[in-house]
Structures are given as structure tokens and as C-alpha cells.
Amino acid sequence: MVENEFALASVNAEEALISHALRILQERTAIAGTLVTLKPVMPGQQEADGAVKLQHPNGTHRYFIECKSSIDRKEQLNKVQKQLERLGDEGFLITPYLSRELVEHCRKIDLQFVDLSGNAYLRAPGLFILITGEKRSLALPTDGEPKGLTNSAALRAVFALLSHPVLLNSPLKHIASTAGVSLGTAYNVLDDLQRRGYLIKSSAAGRRKLLEPERLIAEWAINFPTTLRTKLHLRRFSAPDPDWWQSVQLDAFHYAWSSEVAACKMTGYLKPSTQTLYVDQGDMDNVIKVLVKQHRIKPDPNGNIEILEKFWQTKCDTEVCLAPPLLVYAELMALMDPRSDEVATMIKEKCIDPTFDQG
């Protein structure tokens, strides 16, 4: 029996692929498969996507796993074979579907595999499986796999990567935790970035590198206002004193200024005509109570004060609590005001672009 049933919305997509393949293999051959915990590898060493233990009447065999979301060329199979050889132990490929021609190539180069349509080639002492000719099936649902930055979870994940590029080479679990998304979402976002030419993964060291950050920043800034910001429970207010924001006292809360106030504090330019404040979701009501008491703010659907839920995980570690520069930049650009555009460009050149300098 397969040991675990993985919910695709909350687990690593590679584990979901492996789990699904093991279930299909058991249905077709009665061979039981279980996932095996991988040992940590040294930096620079080849790392498998997973490991399994197969049990059959003649024995038990342990395999490393290489997962691929799509295989349609023999050259890809040759590359997988070399990747598995570098692991130094038996391994096989798991992928959604291999055509009859590609199955024959696997036999030719002795690449073992299991696909989600029921085709398989496995061989070991006391074990030989060859199933071919099964038609492509819709075996693995994608559960909302992102197609570009068209959903809020993808925007959260890319925001974390752009704000902290060092995350690119962190464990998937850490990327997901920092972005506030599921493991499956983090995996899908990285895969999507790679498919769209934003990300490259070195086959030698397995390290990720972001390509064309300028284009990705522009895409994020365009999509944020309509796709993620609308889900942050915006509340509007007005205050009798237009300069109320200069004397705010919210030391008991995690908060961050964005848009025009942040721009003013960062550059000294642009007198804020609107005030945008992000606070932790659980603090929203208490922050509003404090501001009502301190500055007599009142609900106003047309007010210049915006209070939204903070969607990123890092805490403010400076005396002046400001949102990450990417968010400030995106909100300034969304104002569609020449003054705001000019300051947004200054912030991008000063605070965002140097993060991606390759020199």
C-alpha cells in the first residue's frame, strides 16, 4: 500500500506526482510502493526529487526518483538518464505520459520509468515490468497551477522571491513559509517561472538563477493592484488633520507605510495626498481603534486613508516601518500620476535594481 495520500493543495507537487504514480503502479501490477525520506546532500551534490521502496513477491528494491512534468523528446530522456546515473544508485523516471516511441527509447537506453497513464518499465533482480501502449490520461489534476501572475498566491510567492532573491536557493519549505503559501503553490510558481523563461536551474549545482528581473518586476507591478490588493480587505477613512500620519504611535503593532507616505519617508520627495497603511490581519480592528482615539479618523468610502491587511511575512526591523520597496513602487505606479511615476522610478533605481545587480 502507498503510505500516504497527498492533498495537492498543501504538499510538494513532486511528492504528489510520486504518490499518484505509485498508486497506479499498484493497481496495474500489485507492486506496493512507499515513499522514503531522503537524506540531506552536501552543497553541489546531485539531489533526487524523491526516493521510493518497491515491494514485490521476489524482494524489495529502493530507487531514487526523477520527476518531470512533461517529456516529449528523446533528448529529455537521455538527460534524465544522466541525472539518475550521477546519483550513484538505481533510479527511475516519473512523468505524466510517455508515447510508445519514447517507451521504446527508454528500453534502448535502459531508463526505468513509470507514467501516470499506466505505462512502465522496471527491472531488478527478481523483477521485470514492461507495460506500453496505454493512452494518455488526465491522471494528475493541477489544482490551480498558476499560469503567470494571475492569482493572489502566485503574486505572494513572486513578491517574496523578488524582495529577497536569496530565497531562490532556499529549501522549498522555507520559500513557502516566507511567502505565506502552500508547498504545492511554491513548487508550481517556480516551475511556472522556469517555463516562462524567468528562472534557470543549473544542472551541475542545482542552483536557481532569476533571469530578466526587470520584466518580472513590471509584470508583478501590473498585476498586483487588480489581483492581490483587492483581496486585502481594504478599509477607507478620513481624518480632520491631513498631516495626522506624521505623529502616528503604533509601537504595539506590526505595521508598514506604503505608497505615497513610504515614498516621502524614503526619498524626501512627494507630499502625500493619500496615506496607505498595512497591518497584520489580527491587528486590524485594534489599530483602527487606536487611530480613532489618536487622530479621530472616521470611515469614509472616499477617504484618503487606506488600511489593508499585510500580506508578507517579514517584520519591520527599522525605526520607520516601511513596506518592501517593490510594493511601494507598484502602488506608486498604479496611481497613474506623473509625480508618483517619477518617485517610483527613483525608488526602483535606488532600492530594487541593486538587489539584482550581477556584478
C-alpha positions in Angstrom: 0.0 0.0 0.0 1.1 3.5 -0.6 1.7 5.0 2.8 0.3 8.5 2.3 -2.4 10.2 0.3 -1.2 13.7 -0.5 -3.6 16.6 -0.8 -2.3 18.5 -3.9 -3.2 21.9 -2.5 -0.9 21.5 0.5 2.1 19.4 -0.3 5.1 19.3 -2.6 3.9 18.7 -6.2 6.8 16.3 -6.7 5.5 14.1 -3.8 2.0 14.3 -5.2 3.3 13.1 -8.6 5.3 10.2 -6.9 2.3 9.2 -4.7 0.0 9.1 -7.7 2.4 7.1 -9.8 2.8 4.5 -7.0 -1.0 4.1 -6.7 -1.3 3.5 -10.4 1.7 1.0 -10.4 0.0 -0.9 -7.6 -3.3 -1.0 -9.5 -1.7 -2.4 -12.6 1.0 -4.7 -11.2 0.2 -5.3 -7.4 3.6 -3.9 -6.6 3.4 -1.9 -3.4 5.4 1.3 -3.2 6.2 3.6 -0.2 7.9 6.9 -0.1 11.3 7.0 1.6 12.8 10.0 3.4 15.8 11.4 1.6 19.0 12.2 3.5 20.3 15.7 3.2 23.0 16.1 0.5 26.2 18.2 0.6 26.2 21.5 -1.3 26.9 20.9 -5.0 25.9 17.3 -5.0 23.1 16.0 -7.3 19.8 15.7 -5.4 17.0 13.4 -6.3 13.4 14.5 -6.4 12.4 11.7 -4.1 13.0 8.1 -3.2 10.7 5.0 -3.0 10.8 1.4 -1.8 9.1 -1.1 -4.1 7.9 -4.4 -2.6 7.1 -7.5 -4.7 7.0 -11.3 -4.2 10.7 -11.7 -5.0 12.1 -8.9 -2.9 12.3 -5.2 -2.1 14.2 -2.6 -4.0 15.0 1.1 -3.3 15.0 3.7 -6.1 15.8 7.3 -6.4 13.2 9.3 -8.4 13.4 12.0 -11.0 10.1 13.8 -11.7 9.3 15.6 -15.0 6.1 17.4 -15.6 6.3 16.7 -19.4 8.5 14.6 -21.7 8.1 14.8 -25.5 11.7 14.3 -26.8 14.3 11.6 -26.7 16.9 14.2 -25.7 15.0 14.8 -22.5 15.1 11.1 -21.7 18.9 11.0 -22.3 19.3 13.9 -19.9 17.2 12.2 -17.2 19.3 9.0 -17.6 22.5 11.0 -17.0 20.9 12.7 -13.9 20.0 9.4 -12.4 23.4 8.0 -13.1 25.0 10.8 -11.2 23.0 9.8 -8.1 25.1 6.6 -7.9 22.2 4.2 -7.3 19.2 2.7 -9.0 16.6 5.3 -10.1 13.6 5.7 -12.4 11.6 8.5 -14.0 8.1 9.5 -13.1 6.2 11.6 -15.6 2.5 12.0 -16.7 2.9 10.3 -20.1 5.3 8.7 -22.5 4.4 7.8 -26.0 5.1 4.3 -27.4 8.1 5.7 -29.3 9.5 7.2 -26.1 8.9 4.0 -24.2 11.0 2.1 -26.8 13.7 4.7 -26.3 13.6 4.1 -22.6 14.2 0.4 -23.2 17.0 1.2 -25.6 18.9 3.3 -23.1 17.8 1.2 -20.1 15.9 4.1 -18.4 13.3 2.8 -16.0 10.1 4.7 -15.7 6.5 4.8 -14.5 4.0 7.2 -16.1 0.6 8.3 -14.8 -1.2 6.6 -17.8 -0.1 3.1 -16.7 3.0 2.6 -18.9 6.0 1.3 -17.0 9.5 -0.2 -17.4 11.1 -1.6 -14.3 13.8 -4.2 -13.9 15.8 -5.5 -11.0 16.8 -9.0 -9.6 13.5 -10.9 -9.5 11.6 -8.0 -11.1 10.7 -7.2 -14.7 7.8 -4.9 -15.7 7.1 -3.6 -19.2 3.7 -2.0 -19.9 3.4 0.0 -23.1 0.7 1.3 -25.4 -1.5 2.9 -22.7 -3.2 6.1 -23.9 -2.6 9.4 -22.3 -4.8 10.0 -19.3 -5.6 13.1 -17.2 -4.2 11.4 -14.2 -3.0 14.3 -12.2 -5.1 17.4 -11.6 -3.1 20.6 -11.3 -5.2 22.2 -8.5 -4.9 25.8 -9.6 -1.4 25.7 -11.0 -0.5 29.3 -11.8 -0.3 30.5 -15.4 1.6 33.7 -14.9 0.8 36.1 -12.2 -2.9 35.6 -12.5 -3.8 34.6 -8.9 -3.0 36.0 -5.5 -1.0 33.0 -4.3 1.4 33.3 -7.2 1.8 37.1 -6.6 2.6 36.4 -2.9 5.3 33.8 -3.9 6.9 36.0 -6.6 6.8 39.0 -4.2 8.8 37.1 -1.7 11.4 36.0 -4.3 11.7 39.5 -5.8 12.0 41.1 -2.3 14.5 38.5 -1.1 16.3 36.9 -4.1 18.4 34.8 -1.7 15.2 32.7 -1.2 15.7 31.3 -4.7 18.1 28.8 -3.4 16.4 28.1 -0.1 14.5 24.8 0.6 11.1 24.8 -0.9 9.5 24.6 2.6 11.3 27.9 3.5 10.2 29.6 0.3 6.6 28.6 1.0 6.7 29.7 4.6 8.2 33.1 3.8 5.7 33.7 1.1 2.8 32.5 3.1 1.7 29.9 0.5 1.5 26.1 0.4 4.3 23.9 -0.7 2.4 23.0 -3.8 2.0 26.6 -4.8 5.7 27.4 -4.2 6.6 24.4 -6.4 4.2 25.4 -9.1 5.3 29.0 -9.1 9.0 28.1 -9.5 8.0 25.7 -12.3 6.0 28.4 -14.0 8.8 30.9 -13.8 11.1 28.4 -15.3 8.7 27.5 -18.2 8.2 31.2 -18.9 11.9 32.0 -19.1 12.3 33.9 -15.8 14.2 31.2 -14.0 17.1 28.8 -14.8 18.3 25.9 -12.7 21.9 24.9 -13.0 22.1 21.1 -13.7 25.6 21.0 -12.1 24.8 22.6 -8.7 21.1 22.6 -8.8 21.0 26.3 -8.0 18.3 28.7 -9.3 19.0 32.0 -11.0 16.5 34.7 -11.8 16.5 35.9 -15.4 15.1 39.2 -16.7 14.1 40.5 -13.2 13.1 43.9 -14.8 10.4 42.2 -16.8 9.2 40.1 -13.8 9.1 43.3 -11.6 7.0 45.0 -14.3 4.6 42.1 -14.5 4.2 41.9 -10.8 3.5 45.7 -10.5 0.9 45.5 -13.2 -1.0 42.5 -11.7 -0.8 43.4 -8.0 -3.5 46.2 -7.9 -6.2 44.1 -9.5 -5.3 40.5 -8.4 -3.9 40.6 -4.9 -4.6 44.1 -3.5 -8.4 43.6 -3.9 -8.2 40.6 -1.5 -6.6 42.5 1.3 -9.8 43.8 2.9 -9.2 47.5 2.2 -10.9 49.9 4.5 -11.0 53.7 3.9 -11.1 56.5 6.3 -10.6 60.3 6.5 -9.1 62.5 9.2 -9.5 66.2 10.2 -5.8 66.8 10.1 -4.1 66.0 6.7 -0.8 65.6 8.4 -2.0 63.1 11.0 0.3 60.4 9.7 3.4 62.3 10.8 2.7 61.7 14.5 1.3 58.1 14.5 2.2 56.0 17.5 1.6 52.3 16.8 4.6 50.7 18.6 2.4 47.9 19.9 1.7 46.6 16.4 3.4 45.3 13.3 2.6 47.8 10.6 4.2 49.4 7.5 3.6 52.5 5.4 3.4 52.1 1.7 2.6 54.2 -1.4 3.0 58.0 -1.0 3.9 58.1 2.7 6.5 55.5 2.2 7.8 57.4 -0.8 8.0 60.6 1.2 9.9 58.9 4.0 12.3 57.1 1.6 13.1 59.9 -0.7 12.1 63.2 0.9 10.1 64.0 -2.3 6.3 63.9 -2.9 4.0 65.3 -0.3 1.4 62.5 0.4 -2.1 63.3 -0.6 -3.1 59.7 0.4 -1.9 57.6 3.3 -1.6 53.8 2.9 -1.0 51.6 6.0 -0.6 47.8 6.1 -1.2 46.0 9.4 -1.3 42.4 10.4 -4.7 40.8 9.9 -5.3 40.1 13.6 -4.4 43.7 14.5 -6.7 45.5 12.0 -9.5 46.3 14.4 -7.2 47.3 17.3 -5.1 49.6 15.0 -8.3 51.3 13.8 -9.4 51.9 17.5 -6.0 53.4 18.3 -6.1 55.7 15.3 -9.7 56.8 16.0 -8.6 57.8 19.5 -5.3 59.4 18.4 -6.4 61.2 15.2 -10.2 61.0 15.1 -10.2 59.0 11.8 -13.7 58.0 10.7 -15.0 55.6 8.0 -15.2 57.3 4.6 -15.7 55.4 1.3 -14.0 58.3 -0.5 -11.4 58.9 2.2 -7.6 59.4 1.6 -6.6 56.9 4.3 -6.3 53.3 3.3 -5.7 50.5 5.8 -5.1 47.0 4.4 -4.0 43.6 5.6 -0.3 43.0 5.5 0.4 40.0 3.2 4.1 39.4 3.6 5.8 37.6 6.5 8.8 39.6 7.4 8.6 42.0 10.3 9.7 45.7 10.4 13.2 45.9 11.7 13.7 49.7 11.3 12.6 52.7 13.3 10.5 53.9 10.4 8.3 51.0 9.3 8.1 50.9 5.6 6.7 48.3 3.1 9.2 46.5 0.9 10.3 48.7 -2.0 8.6 46.5 -4.6 5.2 47.1 -3.0 5.8 50.9 -2.7 6.9 51.0 -6.3 3.9 49.1 -7.6 1.4 51.2 -5.7 3.0 54.5 -6.8 2.8 53.3 -10.5 -0.8 52.4 -10.0 -1.7 56.0 -9.1 -1.1 57.0 -12.7 0.3 60.4 -11.7 3.4 61.8 -13.3 4.7 62.9 -9.9 4.2 59.4 -8.5 5.8 57.8 -11.5 8.9 59.9 -11.1 9.4 59.0 -7.5 8.6 55.3 -8.2 11.4 55.3 -10.8 13.8 56.8 -8.1 12.8 54.1 -5.6 13.3 51.3 -8.2 16.7 52.6 -9.3 17.9 53.1 -5.7 16.3 50.2 -3.7 15.2 47.5 -6.2 17.6 47.3 -9.1 20.8 47.0 -7.0 19.3 43.8 -5.5 19.6 42.1 -8.9 23.0 43.6 -10.0 25.1 40.7 -11.1 28.4 42.4 -10.8 
